[in-house]
Amino acid sequence: MQVPAALRTWFVVHAAVDVIAAVPLLIAPDLALRALGWSCVDPAATRLVGAALLAIGGQSFLTRNAGVETYRALLGLKVIWSLAAALGLLIAVGNGAPPAAWAFLSIFIAFAGVWTNHAIRFRQLSRARDDDDSAEAS
C-alpha cells in the first residue's frame, strides 16, 4: 500500500500552518494573542501550545517522505490532537473566548476532517489488502 500523494501534500500544508502559528506564540505570546482579541494571556501556556504546534508541524514536514506505517501512526496523533483542540476551543468559545477562537476552531475542525478521512481510508485499504491475502491463501 502506498501513501496517497494528497496525504503527503496535506502533511506539508499542515507543517506550514503549524509553524506559522507556532512562531509568534513562542516568541511573543502576549503580543500575538492580544492582537487577536484575548485580554488575558498566560505566556507559559501559550508557549506550550506554540511548542506543540512546532513539534507536530515539524514532524509532519520531516516525515513527508516516510512510509505507510509512519503515516498511519502520525494520523492517529493528528486525529487525537485536532479533535481535542477543537473540543477545547469549543468550550473556550462557550465561555466567551474572543471571535478569533472561532477561526482557530474552524481550522482544527477542517484538519480533523482531513486526518479522520485519511485514517478511515487507511483502515479500509488495509482490510481490503488483508481480504485479498486471505482469498489468495485459500
C-alpha positions, 0 to 999 in steps of 0.5 A: 500500500502506498501513501496517497500523494494528497496525504503527503501534500496535506502533511506539508500544508499542515507543517506550514500552518503549524509553524506559522502559528507556532512562531509568534506564540513562542516568541511573543505570546502576549503580543500575538494573542492580544492582537487577536482579541484575548485580554488575558494571556498566560505566556507559559501556556501559550508557549506550550501550545506554540511548542506543540504546534512546532513539534507536530508541524515539524514532524509532519514536514520531516516525515513527508517522505516516510512510509505507510506505517509512519503515516498511519501512526502520525494520523492517529496523533493528528486525529487525537490532537485536532479533535481535542483542540477543537473540543477545547476551543469549543468550550473556550468559545462557550465561555466567551473566548474572543471571535478569533477562537472561532477561526482557530476552531474552524481550522482544527475542525477542517484538519480533523476532517482531513486526518479522520478521512485519511485514517478511515481510508487507511483502515479500509485499504488495509482490510481490503489488502488483508481480504485479498491475502486471505482469498489468495491463501485459500 
